[in-house]
Amino acid sequence: MARACIIVLDAVGVGELPDAAAFGDAGSSTLQHVADAVGGLDLPNLQALGLGNVLPLAGCPPLTSPPAVVGRLVERSLGKDTTTGHWELAGIVTPVAMPTYPTGFPAELVAAFAAATGRGVIGNVPASGTEIIERLGDAHVATGDWILYTSADSVFQIAAHERIVPLPELYAACVTARALLVDQHAVGRVIARPFDGAAGAYRRTANRHDYSLEPPATNHLAAIRAAGLPVHGVGKIADIFAGAHMSSSASTTSNQHGIDETARLLHEIDAGLVFTNLVETDSVYGHRNDPEGFHRCLQEFDRGLPTILGALRDDDLLLICSDHGCDPTTASTDHSREHALLLAYTPGRQPGGLVRHDGWFGDVGATACAWLTGGVDAAASGDPIELLCAPST
C-alpha cells in the first residue's frame, strides 16, 4: 500500500522570493548564508540526496546525478509565517494577509482578554520570545500578569512562568484568546509560551502549544483522508491545522524526538501520510540570529536522516521541504520571505540525471496526494511533480 512522508525543516529558506523586498527581506537566503557563515555546510546525507543541486552552497557541491528531484518552491500566499507556509504546502492559498500588529494589539482587545482570564497584561509589543521574558519576567513573577507579545507574524503570544501560572490555566487562556480573535483580528495563531527558571536565567520550556485558525476544507490532506487513508502529524502539525484532517498526532519536545517519532511511524504504518515539522532551526536558532546553532541543528537532522531512509520501502515517497526563511545572518530576527526547499526521493524510482522541479509550495501536498490516491483535488493549489506520479498498485 502507498505511503508518503513530508518533513518540513522549519525556516530553511533557499533564497529570496521575487517580492521579498515588499516584506523587508531583500537579499535573504537562509541556507546559503548559514553555509557562508560557518565556512561551508557539513551535511553529508542531505548532500548525497542532492542538496547542493538546489542552489550554490558552500561545502555542499552539486551531484552529477542526484537520487532526488530537487528544486525551489514559490509561495502564492501573502505571508511568510508558519501557518500560511504549511497551509500552502497542503494546497491552501491565503490571498489576503492575516492581521499583524506592529504596534501591539488594540486596547479594547487586551482589556477583553484580561477581563475574561482574570489576570492583568504587560508587554503588548512586538518582541523576540527570549528577549521579552528576560525584560518582563520579573514583573510577571511579581504580579502574575500575562506577558503578551507578537512579532512580524500573525501571532498572539502569551508567556507565563510555569510555577506562577499552571499550564492548564495558560492553555485555557489561549483558548479564550482564540475565541476573542475573530473577524478583523483573526490572527493565524495564538501561542502558549511557558517558561521556567529564576531572574536572570529564564528559559522557555518544551510545553509550547499553538492554537491555529481552522483551515479551509479544500486541501490535499482532506483529499487523502477522503480516500480512506490516514494522516499522522508529528510535532506541531496538528496545531497548525487546528487538528483538522489528522488521524493521529505525536507531540514532540525536540527535533530529535520528531526524527524518532517519524521513523517509528514509518516502521509501524502500512499506508497513508506522515507529516512532520522540525521546528528548532526556526525557534531556537533562526529567531536568535545564531547561524552556527542553525547549522548544528541541520547536522542533527542529517545524522538522523539514515534512520528515516532506512525505514522507507521501495515504493515510499519522502518529501523534504521548508515553509519560509529565517535568515540568522541579517539584522532582523523575524521570518524572511524566501523560496521553500524541495528534495523529493523514493528508493524505487531514482530519476537519474540532473532533475529539477521549481514550482509552487502546493506541489508538495499535491505530489503526496497523487502518490497516495492516484489523483488530486483540482480545487486545491499545486500540481504533482511530473516524475513522481502515483505508484502502480
Secondary structure, 3 states (H helix, E strand, C coil): CCEEEEEEECCCEEEECCCHHHHCCCCCCHHHHHHHHCCCCCCHHHHHHCHHHCCCCCCCCCCCCCCCEEEEEECCCCCCCHHHHHHHHCCCCCCCCCCCCCCCCCHHHHHHHHHHHCCCEEEEEECCHHHHHHHHHHHHHHHCCEEEEECCCCEEEEEEECCCCCHHHHHHHHHHHHHHCCHHHCCCEEEEEEEECCCCCCEECCCCEEEECCCCCCCHHHHHHHCCCCEEEECCHHHHCCCCCCCEEECCCCHHHHHHHHHHHHHHCCCEEEEEEECHHHHHHHCCCCHHHHHHHHHHHHHHHHHHHHCCCCCEEEEEECCCECCCCCCCCCCECEEEEEEEECCCCCCCCCCECCCECCHHHHHHHHHHHCCCCCCCCCCCCCCCCCCCC
